[in-house]
C-alpha cells in the first residue's frame, strides 16, 4: 500500500458550468497529481495557469515547472476530450508522495543530511528601538559542506505580496477544502466493499474537478465568519474543590459519543480516571498503567501504521472518539503517534508512523518511495535583539507547513545545529526577568554574567504573572504579543519535533485546555501563599458557620466572631490590603492599596486573590497563548491527550544523566577511533562523571540543544559520532581543542595524552565558545 502513494492520480480540471466566459477551460488537459497534494495545491496551480502574468518564454517555463513541482502537480498532458491522447500509462512509474506541503528530494528536509540545502533564505531584520539589548552566547562549530550563499535582498521579510484571486473547486458537486488531500477526497467517493479493488480503482480513474472564481460576496462573507469566530473559553477558578469536581461531574453527565455496548463501561472508567487524577496523595492513586487497555492499544496502533488509512482520512469514527474522550486507555507513545498522525499534517504523519516501534523510514527509500520529505522554510536572523527577531520569525513561519530552519547573519553555520540553538535561546529569552511575564517563587535567580540580566526561577514551571486590568494600553499589548508569540513558538516546536529549554506549569496547560482551577491549585505555584490563603479560608468558614448557627443569640454570635484569630492575631492586625500578596503594584480592586482587609471583607479578599492568580488576572495571557497556538493549526484541546508531566516531556525531552552502558551502546566511533581506543574510553568516563549542569553545557556544545529527546541518547538522530581529529605531525594533539558539527552530532576529538588533559580541553571548548558558528 505504501508504494501506491508514489503513483500519481489522473485529474481533469474543468471550468464550472456557471463560470464566466472569460475564464479559460483546462478540461482538454490531463494533470498528474500526487495523492497527498491538497485542494490548496490545485488552487495555486489554477492561479499560475489562469491568472498570473507571463514573463519571457524561458523564464516562464522554468517558473511554471518549479511551481507545479511545489504544489504536487507532477505532469500535465494535452489530449483530446476522452483524455487518452498524450497520456502515459506506465504503471511502474514511481514519483514519491510530494503534495502541496511536500517536496522533491532536491528541495527536501532530511534531519540526517541537514546541510543539503536549497531554496531561498528569508533575511529577518528587526529595527533597533529603545529598550534593553540582549545578546546570546554560543560556541564555535562547523557548518555542513554545502553552506548556501546569502540570497539577494529581494528575499527579505519585507517583500510585498500581490493580491491573489481565490478559486472554488468542487468534486462530485461538493466543495473541496483547501486542506483536503486528494487521497482522502477520492477515497471517500470511491470506497467499496472490496478494499483492495477500491484503492486501485482510484488510480485507474480520471477524476474530474470543477473550478470557478470565488465571488466577491463569498470572499467577504468568508472573512466576516473568520473574524467573528467565538471567543476563547473564559479562564475560571473555584474557591473550593468540591467532592465531585466539575470535571468529574461532566464525565457523569456528558454522554460519550460512542454508540456501542461498551458505552456504560467506558463511562464508568472515565469517571474513575477523573477521580484518580484528583486524589492528592500519589500513593493513593491507581497507577495509570492499570487503565491501559492492551487490545484497544493494539487495534489503534495498527490503524495508525496504515499509510493509506491515515493519509486518506480513513480512521474510523470510533477511533477518533475514544481517543478524544478516553485517552487514558492508551499508553503515552500511542497517544503521541495519534497526535502526529491526525494533527501535524500528512508528511509528518508518514514520518511518525514509519518511526513508530523502531521502524526506519529510510528503509522504504530503497523501494523507490521517498517518505515524508518536507520543504524547509529558511530564515537568517541577527543575534542582536534576539527575542524581537524570534517573534518576527514565528510571525512569518507559524502557518508554514514546512520545517523552520534558522541561520545567523555573518555566520557560515547552517542546518540542524543553528536551528536547535534558535529554539534553545528563544525559550531562554522569553524567561528574562525584566519582561515581567512570569511568577517567581524563589528569590535567587539565574544570572547571565555577560549581560548582568537575570532569568526567572520557577522550579515547578512557568506560570503567567497576574496582570492588572487597569494597566496602560502599551504594556497590555506588549504582554499580549509576547504570549501570542509563545503560543506560536510552542506549537512550532511540537510540529517540527524541536526541544525547548523551558518548563510550562501544569496549571497553565489546564487553563489553556479550558479546565477550571481551585484554591488548592495555588499550592504548586506558591506554597507559603497557599498556606496563608487556606488558613484565611478556614477563618471565613468558621465566621460563616457561627453566623448561620441559629442556636446562638446575637451577643454570643458577635463575641465568637470577634474572638476569631489568625495565628493569634486579628485579621485587622495583619495590615493586609487589596493588593496581590508579594506584588503591591497589582491591585485586586480599584484603589485596592488603600482598602484594608477586615474580617468582614475577608471572603472577598480571598476570592479576589484566587481570581487574580487563577482567573481574570491571567486570562489575557492564557487567551493570547491559545490564540498563537491555534494559529499554527493545532486545536489546543488536543493537548488534553496528555498530562502535565507528559506535555513537559513532549516539549523538553529528558534530562536524565547517562551511564556508561548507554553511552557505549548509542555512540558510533569512526575515522581513527573504535570503542576500544584509549581516547574513547577517556571520553566516556568524562561524560559519565559530569554534573547535571556540565552535561547540559556539553550537550549544547555537541547538538545546539541542552536537552536530549525523550528516550535519551537512543533517540538522538543522527547518532552521536566521534572521530579522531587529525593534527599536524609536528604538533601535539594536546595543543588543539575538540570541534563539532552540530548538524550531524559529530565530535572531532584529538587523541589527548591523558584523561585530565582531555577534560580540561573539553571544558575550555565548552566554556570559551564564541557567539557564532564558524569553520574550525
SULZI-V784403 format. One record per residue. RES is the residue in three letters. PHI is phi in whole degrees, 0 to 359 (none if undefined). NEAR is the number of other C-alpha atoms within 8 Angstrom. Layout:
# SULZI-V784403
res=RES phi=PHI near=NEAR
res=RES phi=PHI near=NEAR
This chain:
# SULZI-V784403
res=UNK phi=none near=6
res=UNK phi=298 near=7
res=UNK phi=293 near=7
res=UNK phi=297 near=6
res=UNK phi=293 near=13
res=UNK phi=272 near=13
res=UNK phi=257 near=14
res=UNK phi=281 near=12
res=UNK phi=277 near=14
res=UNK phi=259 near=13
res=UNK phi=228 near=12
res=UNK phi=244 near=14
res=UNK phi=261 near=14
res=UNK phi=240 near=11
res=UNK phi=295 near=13
res=UNK phi=298 near=8
res=UNK phi=301 near=4
res=UNK phi=266 near=4
res=UNK phi=286 near=9
res=UNK phi=294 near=5
res=UNK phi=296 near=5
res=UNK phi=287 near=4
res=UNK phi=278 near=8
res=UNK phi=289 near=7
res=UNK phi=261 near=8
res=UNK phi=258 near=9
res=UNK phi=295 near=10
res=UNK phi=279 near=11
res=UNK phi=254 near=13
res=UNK phi=250 near=15
res=UNK phi=249 near=13
res=UNK phi=265 near=12
res=UNK phi=227 near=13
res=UNK phi=296 near=18
res=UNK phi=300 near=15
res=UNK phi=265 near=15
res=UNK phi=294 near=18
res=UNK phi=248 near=13
res=UNK phi=301 near=14
res=UNK phi=296 near=10
res=UNK phi=297 near=14
res=UNK phi=294 near=10
res=UNK phi=298 near=13
res=UNK phi=296 near=9
res=UNK phi=297 near=12
res=UNK phi=296 near=10
res=UNK phi=297 near=11
res=UNK phi=292 near=10
res=UNK phi=274 near=7
res=UNK phi=247 near=8
res=UNK phi=240 near=8
res=UNK phi=270 near=7
res=UNK phi=293 near=4
res=UNK phi=264 near=6
res=UNK phi=267 near=6
res=UNK phi=292 near=6
res=UNK phi=301 near=7
res=UNK phi=295 near=6
res=UNK phi=294 near=8
res=UNK phi=299 near=10
res=UNK phi=296 near=8
res=UNK phi=295 near=8
res=UNK phi=294 near=8
res=UNK phi=296 near=9
res=UNK phi=297 near=8
res=UNK phi=296 near=8
res=UNK phi=293 near=10
res=UNK phi=297 near=12
res=UNK phi=296 near=11
res=UNK phi=297 near=13
res=UNK phi=265 near=15
res=UNK phi=91 near=16
res=UNK phi=276 near=15
res=UNK phi=278 near=11
res=UNK phi=197 near=8
res=UNK phi=232 near=9
res=UNK phi=243 near=9
res=UNK phi=264 near=9
res=UNK phi=216 near=13
res=UNK phi=282 near=9
res=UNK phi=297 near=7
res=UNK phi=281 near=6
res=UNK phi=77 near=11
res=UNK phi=262 near=8
res=UNK phi=293 near=8
res=UNK phi=83 near=8
res=UNK phi=276 near=9
res=UNK phi=260 near=4
res=UNK phi=258 near=4
res=UNK phi=279 near=5
res=UNK phi=290 near=4
res=UNK phi=269 near=4
res=UNK phi=296 near=6
res=UNK phi=238 near=8
res=UNK phi=241 near=8
res=UNK phi=97 near=13
res=UNK phi=277 near=15
res=UNK phi=247 near=14
res=UNK phi=262 near=15
res=UNK phi=291 near=13
res=UNK phi=244 near=13
res=UNK phi=228 near=17
res=UNK phi=217 near=15
res=UNK phi=294 near=11
res=UNK phi=305 near=8
res=UNK phi=289 near=5
res=UNK phi=248 near=11
res=UNK phi=260 near=13
res=UNK phi=254 near=14
res=UNK phi=230 near=8
res=UNK phi=298 near=8
res=UNK phi=265 near=7
res=UNK phi=216 near=9
res=UNK phi=293 near=14
res=UNK phi=277 near=13
res=UNK phi=283 near=8
res=UNK phi=266 near=11
res=UNK phi=208 near=8
res=UNK phi=90 near=7
res=UNK phi=271 near=7
res=UNK phi=261 near=11
res=UNK phi=269 near=10
res=UNK phi=276 near=11
res=UNK phi=255 near=13
res=UNK phi=239 near=8
res=UNK phi=246 near=8
res=UNK phi=293 near=4
res=UNK phi=289 near=5
res=UNK phi=231 near=4
res=UNK phi=295 near=4
res=UNK phi=141 near=4
res=UNK phi=290 near=4
res=UNK phi=273 near=6
res=UNK phi=232 near=8
res=UNK phi=235 near=9
res=UNK phi=228 near=8
res=UNK phi=265 near=8
res=UNK phi=211 near=9
res=UNK phi=258 near=13
res=UNK phi=282 near=13
res=UNK phi=207 near=14
res=UNK phi=251 near=13
res=UNK phi=276 near=17
res=UNK phi=284 near=12
res=UNK phi=297 near=5
res=UNK phi=250 near=8
res=UNK phi=296 near=11
res=UNK phi=285 near=6
res=UNK phi=279 near=4
res=UNK phi=301 near=5
res=UNK phi=272 near=8
res=UNK phi=300 near=5
res=UNK phi=295 near=6
res=UNK phi=294 near=6
res=UNK phi=266 near=11
res=UNK phi=290 near=9
res=UNK phi=294 near=9
res=UNK phi=272 near=4
res=UNK phi=302 near=7
res=UNK phi=281 near=4
res=UNK phi=240 near=4
res=UNK phi=273 near=4
res=UNK phi=292 near=4
res=UNK phi=247 near=5
res=UNK phi=293 near=8
res=UNK phi=257 near=8
res=UNK phi=245 near=10
res=UNK phi=249 near=11
res=UNK phi=240 near=12
res=UNK phi=228 near=11
res=UNK phi=226 near=10
res=UNK phi=53 near=5
res=UNK phi=83 near=5
res=UNK phi=249 near=6
res=UNK phi=295 near=8
res=UNK phi=255 near=11
res=UNK phi=290 near=7
res=UNK phi=294 near=9
res=UNK phi=261 near=7
res=UNK phi=278 near=10
res=UNK phi=285 near=13
res=UNK phi=299 near=13
res=UNK phi=299 near=11
res=UNK phi=294 near=12
res=UNK phi=297 near=11
res=UNK phi=287 near=9
res=UNK phi=294 near=11
res=UNK phi=296 near=7
res=UNK phi=265 near=6
res=UNK phi=235 near=10
res=UNK phi=289 near=9
res=UNK phi=226 near=7
res=UNK phi=296 near=5
res=UNK phi=275 near=6
res=UNK phi=301 near=8
res=UNK phi=298 near=6
res=UNK phi=296 near=8
res=UNK phi=296 near=12
res=UNK phi=294 near=11
res=UNK phi=295 near=8
res=UNK phi=297 near=9
res=UNK phi=296 near=11
res=UNK phi=278 near=11
res=UNK phi=272 near=8
res=UNK phi=274 near=8
res=UNK phi=268 near=9
res=UNK phi=273 near=8
res=UNK phi=254 near=9
res=UNK phi=240 near=12
res=UNK phi=265 near=11
res=UNK phi=227 near=12
res=UNK phi=204 near=10
res=UNK phi=287 near=9
res=UNK phi=287 near=10
res=UNK phi=289 near=6
res=UNK phi=299 near=6
res=UNK phi=296 near=6
res=UNK phi=296 near=8
res=UNK phi=296 near=10
res=UNK phi=295 near=8
res=UNK phi=297 near=8
res=UNK phi=296 near=8
res=UNK phi=292 near=8
res=UNK phi=298 near=8
res=UNK phi=296 near=8
res=UNK phi=291 near=7
res=UNK phi=284 near=6
res=UNK phi=257 near=6
res=UNK phi=295 near=6
res=UNK phi=297 near=4
res=UNK phi=291 near=4
res=UNK phi=293 near=6
res=UNK phi=298 near=5
res=UNK phi=288 near=6
res=UNK phi=287 near=14
res=UNK phi=234 near=12
res=UNK phi=214 near=12
res=UNK phi=229 near=10
res=UNK phi=290 near=8
res=UNK phi=243 near=7
res=UNK phi=262 near=10
res=UNK phi=293 near=5
res=UNK phi=304 near=4
res=UNK phi=253 near=8
res=UNK phi=294 near=8
res=UNK phi=302 near=7
res=UNK phi=295 near=9
res=UNK phi=291 near=11
res=UNK phi=299 near=9
res=UNK phi=297 near=8
res=UNK phi=292 near=12
res=UNK phi=278 near=9
res=UNK phi=266 near=6
res=UNK phi=279 near=6
res=UNK phi=288 near=7
res=UNK phi=288 near=8
res=UNK phi=272 near=5
res=UNK phi=255 near=8
res=UNK phi=266 near=6
res=UNK phi=200 near=5
res=UNK phi=302 near=5
res=UNK phi=275 near=6
res=UNK phi=306 near=10
res=UNK phi=295 near=7
res=UNK phi=295 near=7
res=UNK phi=294 near=9
res=UNK phi=297 near=12
res=UNK phi=296 near=8
res=UNK phi=298 near=9
res=UNK phi=294 near=10
res=UNK phi=296 near=11
res=UNK phi=298 near=8
res=UNK phi=296 near=10
res=UNK phi=293 near=11
res=UNK phi=295 near=9
res=UNK phi=301 near=9
res=UNK phi=298 near=7
res=UNK phi=262 near=6
res=UNK phi=282 near=9
res=UNK phi=291 near=5
res=UNK phi=278 near=6
res=UNK phi=303 near=6
res=UNK phi=292 near=4
res=UNK phi=269 near=7
res=UNK phi=277 near=9
res=UNK phi=290 near=6
res=UNK phi=296 near=6
res=UNK phi=301 near=7
res=UNK phi=300 near=6
res=UNK phi=289 near=6
res=UNK phi=268 near=11
res=UNK phi=290 near=11
res=UNK phi=258 near=8
res=UNK phi=295 near=7
res=UNK phi=292 near=6
res=UNK phi=295 near=9
res=UNK phi=299 near=13
res=UNK phi=297 near=8
res=UNK phi=292 near=8
res=UNK phi=295 near=10
res=UNK phi=298 near=9
res=UNK phi=295 near=8
res=UNK phi=297 near=10
res=UNK phi=284 near=13
res=UNK phi=258 near=9
res=UNK phi=263 near=8
res=UNK phi=303 near=12
res=UNK phi=290 near=11
res=UNK phi=294 near=11
res=UNK phi=287 near=16
res=UNK phi=290 near=14
res=UNK phi=267 near=13
res=UNK phi=66 near=7
res=UNK phi=263 near=9
res=UNK phi=296 near=9
res=UNK phi=294 near=6
res=UNK phi=300 near=6
res=UNK phi=298 near=7
res=UNK phi=293 near=9
res=UNK phi=292 near=9
res=UNK phi=291 near=11
res=UNK phi=291 near=10
res=UNK phi=289 near=10
res=UNK phi=288 near=9
res=UNK phi=255 near=7
res=UNK phi=224 near=10
res=UNK phi=295 near=10
res=UNK phi=295 near=10
res=UNK phi=281 near=10
res=UNK phi=235 near=13
res=UNK phi=289 near=10
res=UNK phi=303 near=8
res=UNK phi=298 near=6
res=UNK phi=288 near=11
res=UNK phi=295 near=13
res=UNK phi=296 near=8
res=UNK phi=296 near=12
res=UNK phi=299 near=9
res=UNK phi=300 near=10
res=UNK phi=294 near=13
res=UNK phi=281 near=16
res=UNK phi=246 near=9
res=UNK phi=235 near=8
res=UNK phi=265 near=11
res=UNK phi=96 near=10
res=UNK phi=297 near=11
res=UNK phi=302 near=12
res=UNK phi=288 near=11
res=UNK phi=297 near=15
res=UNK phi=297 near=13
res=UNK phi=296 near=11
res=UNK phi=292 near=11
res=UNK phi=289 near=12
res=UNK phi=281 near=10
res=UNK phi=269 near=10
res=UNK phi=286 near=8
res=UNK phi=74 near=4
res=UNK phi=86 near=5
res=UNK phi=289 near=7
res=UNK phi=269 near=8
res=UNK phi=295 near=10
res=UNK phi=284 near=8
res=UNK phi=296 near=7
res=UNK phi=280 near=11
res=UNK phi=287 near=10
res=UNK phi=292 near=7
res=UNK phi=273 near=6
res=UNK phi=92 near=8
res=UNK phi=245 near=13
res=UNK phi=264 near=11
res=UNK phi=256 near=13
res=UNK phi=61 near=12
res=UNK phi=280 near=14
res=UNK phi=235 near=12
res=UNK phi=291 near=12
res=UNK phi=262 near=12
res=UNK phi=255 near=11
res=UNK phi=261 near=12
res=UNK phi=232 near=13
res=UNK phi=237 near=12
res=UNK phi=237 near=12
res=UNK phi=264 near=11
res=UNK phi=283 near=9
res=UNK phi=286 near=7
res=UNK phi=51 near=12
res=UNK phi=297 near=13
res=UNK phi=296 near=9
res=UNK phi=296 near=8
res=UNK phi=295 near=13
res=UNK phi=297 near=9
res=UNK phi=298 near=10
res=UNK phi=292 near=10
res=UNK phi=300 near=10
res=UNK phi=290 near=11
res=UNK phi=298 near=8
res=UNK phi=279 near=9
res=UNK phi=248 near=9
res=UNK phi=294 near=11
res=UNK phi=260 near=8
res=UNK phi=284 near=8
res=UNK phi=285 near=6
res=UNK phi=278 near=9
res=UNK phi=277 near=11
res=UNK phi=285 near=11
res=UNK phi=230 near=12
res=UNK phi=243 near=13
res=UNK phi=236 near=14
res=UNK phi=240 near=13
res=UNK phi=299 near=8
res=UNK phi=67 near=4
res=UNK phi=231 near=9
res=UNK phi=263 near=10
res=UNK phi=292 near=15
res=UNK phi=210 near=15
res=UNK phi=101 near=15
res=UNK phi=292 near=13
res=UNK phi=300 near=15
res=UNK phi=301 near=17
res=UNK phi=292 near=14
res=UNK phi=298 near=13
res=UNK phi=296 near=11
res=UNK phi=301 near=9
res=UNK phi=295 near=14
res=UNK phi=294 near=14
res=UNK phi=291 near=10
res=UNK phi=297 near=11
res=UNK phi=290 near=11
res=UNK phi=281 near=11
res=UNK phi=300 near=9
res=UNK phi=288 near=10
res=UNK phi=260 near=11
res=UNK phi=293 near=12
res=UNK phi=295 near=11
res=UNK phi=292 near=6
res=UNK phi=284 near=7
res=UNK phi=56 near=7
res=UNK phi=256 near=9
res=UNK phi=235 near=11
res=UNK phi=286 near=10
res=UNK phi=253 near=8
res=UNK phi=250 near=9
res=UNK phi=226 near=7
res=UNK phi=283 near=6
res=UNK phi=281 near=5
res=UNK phi=229 near=9
res=UNK phi=280 near=8
res=UNK phi=243 near=8
res=UNK phi=274 near=8
res=UNK phi=295 near=6
res=UNK phi=286 near=4
res=UNK phi=253 near=7
res=UNK phi=78 near=7
res=UNK phi=273 near=10
res=UNK phi=236 near=11
res=UNK phi=248 near=11
res=UNK phi=294 near=11
res=UNK phi=241 near=11
res=UNK phi=227 near=10
res=UNK phi=302 near=5
res=UNK phi=268 near=8
res=UNK phi=118 near=10
res=UNK phi=284 near=12
res=UNK phi=224 near=11
res=UNK phi=300 near=10
res=UNK phi=286 near=10
res=UNK phi=306 near=10
res=UNK phi=238 near=10
res=UNK phi=294 near=9
res=UNK phi=292 near=5
res=UNK phi=266 near=4
res=UNK phi=295 near=8
res=UNK phi=293 near=6
res=UNK phi=298 near=6
res=UNK phi=298 near=6
res=UNK phi=295 near=8
res=UNK phi=298 near=9
res=UNK phi=292 near=8
res=UNK phi=296 near=8
res=UNK phi=297 near=10
res=UNK phi=299 near=11
res=UNK phi=296 near=9
res=UNK phi=292 near=10
res=UNK phi=286 near=13
res=UNK phi=294 near=14
res=UNK phi=301 near=13
res=UNK phi=299 near=12
res=UNK phi=298 near=15
res=UNK phi=296 near=16
res=UNK phi=297 near=11
res=UNK phi=295 near=10
res=UNK phi=297 near=12
res=UNK phi=295 near=10
res=UNK phi=297 near=13
res=UNK phi=294 near=10
res=UNK phi=295 near=9
res=UNK phi=271 near=8
res=UNK phi=58 near=6
res=UNK phi=252 near=10
res=UNK phi=267 near=16
res=UNK phi=245 near=11
res=UNK phi=255 near=13
res=UNK phi=203 near=9
res=UNK phi=248 near=9
res=UNK phi=265 near=10
res=UNK phi=294 near=11
res=UNK phi=305 near=10
res=UNK phi=296 near=9
res=UNK phi=295 near=12
res=UNK phi=298 near=10
res=UNK phi=297 near=10
res=UNK phi=296 near=13
res=UNK phi=298 near=13
res=UNK phi=273 near=10
res=UNK phi=94 near=10
res=UNK phi=282 near=10
res=UNK phi=260 near=11
res=UNK phi=247 near=12
res=UNK phi=237 near=13
res=UNK phi=303 near=15
res=UNK phi=297 near=9
res=UNK phi=286 near=9
res=UNK phi=288 near=12
res=UNK phi=303 near=12
res=UNK phi=279 near=7
res=UNK phi=270 near=9
res=UNK phi=205 near=9
res=UNK phi=298 near=9
res=UNK phi=294 near=7
res=UNK phi=296 near=10
res=UNK phi=298 near=12
res=UNK phi=299 near=9
res=UNK phi=293 near=8
res=UNK phi=296 near=10
res=UNK phi=298 near=9
res=UNK phi=294 near=9
res=UNK phi=294 near=11
res=UNK phi=297 near=10
res=UNK phi=298 near=8
res=UNK phi=296 near=11
res=UNK phi=298 near=11
res=UNK phi=293 near=8
res=UNK phi=297 near=8
res=UNK phi=299 near=10
res=UNK phi=291 near=8
res=UNK phi=295 near=8
res=UNK phi=295 near=10
res=UNK phi=294 near=9
res=UNK phi=265 near=6
res=UNK phi=280 near=7
res=UNK phi=285 near=6
res=UNK phi=280 near=4
res=UNK phi=262 near=7
res=UNK phi=278 near=7
res=UNK phi=298 near=6
res=UNK phi=293 near=6
res=UNK phi=296 near=8
res=UNK phi=299 near=11
res=UNK phi=295 near=8
res=UNK phi=296 near=8
res=UNK phi=291 near=9
res=UNK phi=294 near=10
res=UNK phi=292 near=6
res=UNK phi=276 near=6
res=UNK phi=295 near=9
res=UNK phi=223 near=9
res=UNK phi=248 near=10
res=UNK phi=53 near=4
res=UNK phi=85 near=5
res=UNK phi=240 near=8
res=UNK phi=289 near=9
res=UNK phi=298 near=11
res=UNK phi=298 near=10
res=UNK phi=287 near=6
res=UNK phi=284 near=7
res=UNK phi=57 near=8
res=UNK phi=272 near=7
res=UNK phi=228 near=10
res=UNK phi=274 near=14
res=UNK phi=234 near=13
res=UNK phi=292 near=12
res=UNK phi=306 near=6
res=UNK phi=85 near=4
res=UNK phi=223 near=7
res=UNK phi=297 near=9
res=UNK phi=276 near=6
res=UNK phi=247 near=10
res=UNK phi=285 near=13
res=UNK phi=270 near=12
res=UNK phi=203 near=7
res=UNK phi=305 near=5
res=UNK phi=58 near=7
res=UNK phi=298 near=11
res=UNK phi=295 near=10
res=UNK phi=252 near=7
res=UNK phi=251 near=8
res=UNK phi=286 near=10
res=UNK phi=268 near=13
res=UNK phi=237 near=8
res=UNK phi=296 near=8
res=UNK phi=290 near=5
res=UNK phi=250 near=8
res=UNK phi=295 near=11
res=UNK phi=299 near=9
res=UNK phi=300 near=7
res=UNK phi=295 near=10
res=UNK phi=298 near=11
res=UNK phi=295 near=9
res=UNK phi=293 near=9
res=UNK phi=297 near=10
res=UNK phi=297 near=14
res=UNK phi=296 near=12
res=UNK phi=291 near=14
res=UNK phi=279 near=12
res=UNK phi=241 near=13
res=UNK phi=234 near=12
res=UNK phi=298 near=11
res=UNK phi=294 near=13
res=UNK phi=245 near=15
res=UNK phi=298 near=10
res=UNK phi=296 near=10
res=UNK phi=290 near=11
res=UNK phi=297 near=13
res=UNK phi=296 near=10
res=UNK phi=293 near=13
res=UNK phi=299 near=15
res=UNK phi=299 near=13
res=UNK phi=298 near=10
res=UNK phi=297 near=14
res=UNK phi=297 near=18
res=UNK phi=284 near=13
res=UNK phi=297 near=10
res=UNK phi=277 near=11
res=UNK phi=94 near=8
res=UNK phi=250 near=11
res=UNK phi=298 near=8
res=UNK phi=298 near=11
res=UNK phi=292 near=9
res=UNK phi=295 near=9
res=UNK phi=289 near=9
res=UNK phi=291 near=8
res=UNK phi=297 near=11
res=UNK phi=236 near=9
res=UNK phi=277 near=8
res=UNK phi=299 near=9
res=UNK phi=294 near=7
res=UNK phi=294 near=9
res=UNK phi=296 near=10
res=UNK phi=296 near=11
res=UNK phi=292 near=10
res=UNK phi=300 near=10
res=UNK phi=278 near=12
res=UNK phi=249 near=13
res=UNK phi=70 near=14
res=UNK phi=237 near=11
res=UNK phi=234 near=7
res=UNK phi=291 near=5
res=UNK phi=288 near=7
res=UNK phi=276 near=8
res=UNK phi=244 near=7
res=UNK phi=297 near=9
res=UNK phi=296 near=6
res=UNK phi=295 near=10
res=UNK phi=296 near=11
res=UNK phi=296 near=9
res=UNK phi=288 near=6
res=UNK phi=244 near=10
res=UNK phi=234 near=10
res=UNK phi=238 near=8
res=UNK phi=253 near=11
res=UNK phi=205 near=10
res=UNK phi=50 near=6
res=UNK phi=108 near=7
res=UNK phi=236 near=13
res=UNK phi=230 near=8
res=UNK phi=299 near=8
res=UNK phi=265 near=7
res=UNK phi=294 near=8
res=UNK phi=300 near=6
res=UNK phi=297 near=10
res=UNK phi=293 near=11
res=UNK phi=297 near=10
res=UNK phi=301 near=11
res=UNK phi=299 near=10
res=UNK phi=299 near=11
res=UNK phi=294 near=9
res=UNK phi=294 near=10
res=UNK phi=299 near=8
res=UNK phi=282 near=10
res=UNK phi=262 near=6
res=UNK phi=289 near=9
res=UNK phi=287 near=6
res=UNK phi=308 near=7
res=UNK phi=291 near=7
res=UNK phi=290 near=8
res=UNK phi=296 near=12
res=UNK phi=300 near=10
res=UNK phi=295 near=10
res=UNK phi=292 near=10
res=UNK phi=297 near=13
res=UNK phi=294 near=12
res=UNK phi=296 near=12
res=UNK phi=284 near=13
res=UNK phi=242 near=14
res=UNK phi=98 near=14
res=UNK phi=232 near=17
res=UNK phi=279 near=13
res=UNK phi=237 near=13
res=UNK phi=257 near=15
res=UNK phi=302 near=12
res=UNK phi=303 near=9
res=UNK phi=265 near=9
res=UNK phi=74 near=13
res=UNK phi=301 near=12
res=UNK phi=300 near=7
res=UNK phi=264 near=9
res=UNK phi=287 near=10
res=UNK phi=229 near=9
res=UNK phi=297 near=8
res=UNK phi=296 near=11
res=UNK phi=300 near=14
res=UNK phi=241 near=11
res=UNK phi=240 near=13
res=UNK phi=234 near=13
res=UNK phi=277 near=12
res=UNK phi=277 near=9
res=UNK phi=284 near=5
res=UNK phi=232 near=8
res=UNK phi=298 near=6
res=UNK phi=303 near=5
res=UNK phi=279 near=4
res=UNK phi=251 near=7
res=UNK phi=262 near=9
res=UNK phi=304 near=10
res=UNK phi=295 near=11
res=UNK phi=274 near=6
res=UNK phi=243 near=8
res=UNK phi=265 near=11
res=UNK phi=292 near=12
res=UNK phi=227 near=12
res=UNK phi=225 near=12
res=UNK phi=248 near=15
res=UNK phi=297 near=16
res=UNK phi=294 near=16
res=UNK phi=242 near=15
res=UNK phi=50 near=14
res=UNK phi=241 near=13
res=UNK phi=257 near=13
res=UNK phi=260 near=11
res=UNK phi=244 near=11
res=UNK phi=296 near=13
res=UNK phi=274 near=9
res=UNK phi=292 near=10
res=UNK phi=283 near=8
res=UNK phi=207 near=7
res=UNK phi=292 near=11
res=UNK phi=297 near=6
res=UNK phi=297 near=10
res=UNK phi=299 near=13
res=UNK phi=299 near=9
res=UNK phi=292 near=8
res=UNK phi=293 near=11
res=UNK phi=294 near=10
res=UNK phi=298 near=8
res=UNK phi=296 near=10
res=UNK phi=296 near=12
res=UNK phi=285 near=11
res=UNK phi=286 near=6
res=UNK phi=263 near=7
res=UNK phi=293 near=11
res=UNK phi=281 near=9
res=UNK phi=270 near=9
res=UNK phi=200 near=11
res=UNK phi=263 near=15
res=UNK phi=226 near=11
res=UNK phi=291 near=8
res=UNK phi=241 near=6
